[in-house]
Amino acid sequence: MAEIEKKLGPDVFIALAAIGWADGKLDPDEADAIVRTALEEGLEIEEIEEIEKATKSPVTIGEIDLSRLSKADRLFVYAVGTWISHIDGRIAPAELKALDELGDALRLPARPREIADTIAEEVGLLSDGDDPVFYNLPQLRETLKQRLAEAQRLRAEAGEND
């Protein structure tokens, strides 16, 4: 029986919009990336409308329902946030602050944040072209899951050999 993955909720995408708004404006590429990610997640039209609204006027990160998110999902959301902050070609100090707030809301320690950022960058280099439309979000998610599973396996082996 296949495992059914929980969808990321609209609160996650609103938090991602807050990352884009952190520098005072949400670029069209950033807004498109957020909505596209929500569509790829399979959210309902009402949820997409709520997210589109958040791309039209500034929002804050707010509360994120962590009960729906696995550790891999939390890393994915953070990695997407770092990618969104890079879309316009520069990262403003306010965007860095918003990323810190996102990491805190996701309850991610510093080291996993660094790893998620590095993986987001790696996947970006492998994606087709510089256009955000070509960023491979499914590959990002799969790479994060694989690396997390590998890290957990190594920790388990180290614990067994003590």
N, C-alpha and C positions, 0 to 999 in steps of 0.2 A: 504494500500500500504506500503510495507516494505521500511524502510529507507536504502538507498544505502550508505555504508560507503566509503569514499575516501581512497585509498591506501596510505600507507606511501611511500614517494618517495625514490629513490636511494640515495639522499643526506643524508637522515637519517641514512642509513646503512653505508655510507662512514664515517659519523661522529662517528658511533659506532666503526668502524674499528680504527679510530683515538684514541679512548679510549684504545683499546687493544694495539696499537702501542706506547702509551705514555711512557711505561717503557722500550722502546727500542726494544722490540720484541713482535710479535703477536703469541701467542701459537696456535698450531693447533686446540685445543678445542675452543679457542676464535674465530678463523677464521670460524670453522664449525658452531658455534653458530650464528654468524652474517649471514652467508649465509643461514642457516636453517630458521632463522627468516624472511629473505627476501623471501624465497620460500613460507613460510607459509602465507606471506602477499599477495602472488599471483602476484609478479612482473614478467614482461616479461623477456625472456631469455637474451636479450641485456642488460637489467638493471642488471640482475644477474651477467653477465660477467663483467660489470663495477664495481660491488661490489667485485667480486672475485679478480679483479685486485688490489683493495684497500687493500685486505688481504695479498697480496704478497709483497708489498713494502709500506714503511711508508707514511701516509697521515695526513693532518690536518683536524680539524673539519670543517672549512670553513663555508659557508652560508647554512642555512637550510630554506627551503621554508615553512614558518609558515602558509601560506594561505591554505595549505592542511591539517593542523593539528588542531584538536579540543584540548581543554584543557586536556581531557582524553588521547588523542594521545600523547601530549607533556609529560604528566606524564609517560605514558607507555615507551616512548623512553628513558626518563631519568632513569626509573627503569631498563630497559634492559641494559643501560650503566653501572649502578651500579652492576648489575649481572655479566656483562662481566668483570668488573674490579676485581671481586672476583674469577673468574674461576680458575686462576692459584694458588689460595690459599693464595695470599698475595696482598696487595694494596700498590704500590709504591707511593711516594710523587708526582711523575709526573702524575700518574693516577688520584690522587685526584685533581690536577690542571686541568687536562683534563676534569674531571667530572664537575668542576666549570665552565669551558668554555662551556661545553655542556649545563649546566643549564642556563647560560647566553644567549647562542644562542637560547634556547627554551623559553627564557623570563620567567623562573620560579623563584619565590621568594624562600628564604631559607626554610620556613616552608613546602611548598609543596614538595620540594626536600627531606626533611627529611621523610615525610610521604611516598613518593614513594619508598625511600630506605627501609623503614621498611616493607612495603607491599612486596617488592621484596624478602626480607629476609624471611618473613612469607610463601610466596608461595614456596620458595626454600626448606623450612623445610617440606612442605607438598608433594613435588615432589618425584617421585620414585627414590631413590638412590642419590648418590653424583655426578654421571656423568652428565655433562652439557646437554647431549643428552636428559635426562629425565626431564629437567626443563620444567614446564608446562606454556609456554608462553600464550596460550589462557586463562588459569585461571588467570594469572597475569593481563592481559588486562581486563578481566571481573571483577575481584576484584577491580581494580582501578576505573572502570566505576561505580560500585555499591557504593563504598565509596565516590566518588565525588558527585554522585546523592544524597546520604544521607546527605552529608555536605551542599549541596545546599538547600535541603529540610529544614534542621534545621535552616539555615540562613534565609530562607523565613519565616518560622514560627516565628522566633524571631523578625523579622521585622514587622510581622502582629500583634504581641502582644505588641508592644511598645506603 
